[in-house]
Amino acid sequence: MIIRKATKADIPVIYELIKGLAEYERRPQDVTGSEDALAHWLFERGIATTLIGELDGRAVAYALYYPVFGSFAAEGRVHLEDLFVLPELRGEGLGRQLLARVAAEVLAEGYTGMEWSALAWNTPAVRFYTRLGAAEDSGRTYMSFTHTQLMKISALAER
């Protein structure tokens, strides 16, 4: 597999791979973004890095990660948002190869660590990561705000 950094021209491919991940995670309805939005955030704003894995010129895998900052340690780390290999190609070492490349890129960019989450039901992913030495981070509950909730909470700043 050839792994390379994505370019703006790869937006349609990235979008299709994202839809493939959503399908695998049983969440196709959650893909509400567009190719234009991906182009804006990934390449105009530069908010995340995307790597694409190709076999014989065909995109078969991708990884997407972005920086996070740990204030206690004053260290930059990354959050691995997505790591996806087409289902028919799993078990051939492509995921390991892609994750290894992400790790190399992260280290080359000067980051000190990486974090991510896996869906609790996705035991193949959890086993994949633990076999590679990942430790489960316990003691945290992931929280989120939707855009509507952000609007409501931001209104409190005006008082």
C-alpha positions in Angstrom: 0.0 0.0 0.0 1.2 3.5 -0.9 0.4 6.0 1.8 0.4 9.7 1.0 -0.9 13.0 2.4 -4.2 14.0 0.8 -4.6 17.1 -1.3 -7.6 19.2 -2.1 -8.1 17.2 -5.2 -8.8 14.1 -3.0 -11.9 15.6 -1.4 -14.3 13.3 -3.4 -12.2 10.2 -2.4 -12.0 11.3 1.3 -15.8 11.9 1.3 -16.5 8.4 -0.1 -14.2 6.8 2.5 -15.9 8.8 5.3 -19.2 7.4 4.1 -17.7 3.9 4.1 -16.6 4.4 7.7 -20.1 5.7 8.7 -21.7 2.7 7.0 -19.3 0.3 8.9 -20.1 2.1 12.2 -23.9 1.7 11.5 -24.2 5.5 11.3 -24.7 6.5 7.7 -27.3 9.0 8.7 -24.7 11.0 10.6 -22.8 11.9 7.4 -24.3 15.4 7.2 -21.2 17.2 5.9 -20.5 18.0 2.2 -17.4 17.8 0.0 -17.3 21.7 0.1 -17.3 21.6 3.9 -14.5 19.1 3.9 -12.5 21.2 1.5 -13.0 24.3 3.7 -12.0 22.7 7.0 -9.3 20.4 5.7 -7.5 22.5 3.2 -8.6 26.1 3.6 -8.5 26.1 7.4 -6.0 23.3 7.6 -7.6 22.0 10.7 -6.7 18.3 10.2 -4.3 16.1 8.3 -5.6 13.3 6.1 -3.5 10.3 4.8 -4.8 8.1 2.0 -3.7 4.5 1.5 -3.8 3.3 -2.1 -3.5 -0.1 -3.7 -2.9 -0.2 -7.4 -3.9 3.5 -7.6 -7.2 2.9 -5.8 -7.9 4.6 -2.4 -8.6 1.8 0.1 -7.9 3.4 3.4 -7.6 6.7 5.1 -6.6 8.3 8.5 -7.6 11.7 9.7 -6.0 13.4 12.7 -5.7 16.9 14.3 -3.7 18.6 17.1 -4.9 18.7 20.7 -3.1 20.4 23.6 -2.6 19.0 27.1 -2.3 22.0 29.5 -1.0 20.0 32.5 1.9 18.6 30.6 2.1 21.6 28.2 2.4 19.1 25.3 1.0 18.9 21.8 -0.6 15.6 21.0 -3.0 14.5 18.2 -6.5 13.1 18.2 -6.9 10.3 15.6 -10.4 11.0 14.4 -10.6 8.3 11.8 -8.7 5.2 10.8 -10.5 3.2 8.1 -9.7 0.3 5.8 -12.2 -1.0 3.3 -13.9 -4.0 4.9 -12.9 -6.5 2.2 -9.2 -5.7 2.7 -9.1 -6.0 6.5 -6.8 -8.5 8.1 -4.0 -8.0 5.5 -1.9 -5.6 7.6 -3.1 -2.4 5.9 -4.5 -0.9 9.1 -1.3 -1.5 10.9 0.7 0.0 8.1 -1.6 3.1 8.0 -1.4 3.5 11.8 2.4 3.2 11.8 2.6 5.9 9.1 0.3 8.1 11.2 2.6 7.5 14.2 5.7 8.4 12.1 4.0 11.6 10.8 2.9 12.6 14.3 6.4 12.2 15.7 8.0 14.0 12.7 5.6 16.9 13.3 6.9 17.1 17.0 3.8 15.8 18.8 4.3 13.7 22.0 1.4 11.3 21.8 -1.9 10.3 20.2 -5.4 9.6 21.5 -8.5 8.3 19.9 -11.7 6.5 20.7 -13.3 3.3 19.5 -17.0 2.4 19.6 -17.6 0.1 22.6 -19.3 -2.5 20.3 -16.5 -2.5 17.8 -14.4 -5.3 19.3 -12.4 -5.9 16.2 -11.1 -2.3 16.4 -10.4 -2.6 20.1 -8.5 -5.8 19.7 -6.5 -4.3 16.8 -5.4 -1.4 18.9 -4.7 -3.4 22.0 -2.6 -5.9 20.0 -0.5 -3.0 19.0 0.1 -1.9 22.6 -2.6 0.7 23.0 -3.9 1.2 26.5 -7.5 2.0 27.3 -7.9 5.4 28.8 -10.4 5.1 31.7 -11.8 7.6 34.0 -13.1 10.0 31.3 -16.5 10.5 29.9 -16.6 12.1 26.4 -19.0 15.1 26.2 -20.1 17.2 23.3 -22.2 20.2 22.3 -24.1 20.5 19.0 -24.1 23.8 17.1 -27.5 24.6 18.7 -26.2 23.9 22.2 -23.1 26.1 21.5 -25.4 28.9 20.4 -27.3 28.6 23.7 -24.3 28.5 25.9 -22.5 31.3 24.1 -25.5 33.6 24.8 -24.5 33.3 28.5 -21.3 35.2 27.7 -23.4 38.3 26.7 -24.8 38.7 30.1 
